[in-house]
């Protein structure tokens, strides 16, 4: 049985797993991410691979990293949260563990995992969106991961939807992820709690203060019927549905898969997204509509997809 190691490098943790050909995770390990020290991060990845190799015979390693990865799946061109700039990650890791290595954008890896083993396995054209701190995406077109000419396709979170709008970490203003993401959810909740504390009573009880409001608190408050929290999910859900309608006009996939931490809220997010998508889709009423579904693999999607991409390099 061909086994591969998948690694998902995030801003706070490095998660890794041994994955079989059916997408099953046989063993896992994780470490904290030393985000301010790129060299130390390579040491951490090497250590975690060697740990898993001590117990399993593996043929390849796949690494999912949050950033721009070149067309050869070798170099991280730009990773703002990991301090990598033109980092030859494939070569550095491969030389230490003596195995073939594939490097991929983390959202692409998660999308591939969902396509192969999760919510998209019965479709050929899928857009997988990861709604977390920002918006990540992976595009599966005709059964292939679409990466573009330079390897950087699949960044719709930085399509500008509000000219001159909120400043984004990418340096532009009005990007989609500033209006539909975990960051946008928390910002909206804090604003409402400040301006309408009576409506946000349960939200403030759970958090203790405006400054302590975070994504899980907003989700729990909404599940308990807090008016302010429900308004926040309606707002980011509508922005999500509008963006999905715009993507459908360009790519025409048969399914949109919604993952990431914010998607844990389920229908609190998906209901307004589906309603807005149905109302905003160009040519609505005269064309088939893609469905919008929740991701199935959870936090393991990235490492499962990275391992599978490495196996089929």
ABEGO torsion letter per residue (X at the ends): XBBBBBBBBBAABBBBBBBBAAGBBABBBBBBBBAABAAAAAAAAAAAAAAAAAABBBABBBBBBBEBBBAAGABBABBAAAGBBGBBAAAAAAAAAGBBBBBBBAAAAAAAAAAAABAAAABABBBBBBBBABBBBBBBBGGBBBAEAAGABGBAAABBABBGBBBBAAGBBGBAAAABBAAAAAAAAAAAAAABAAAAAAAAAAAGBAAABBAAAAAAAAAAGBAAAAAAAAAAAAAAAAAAAAAAAAAGBABBBBBEAAAAAEAAAAAAAAAAAAAABBGBGABBBBBBBBBAAEAAAAAAAAAAAAAAX
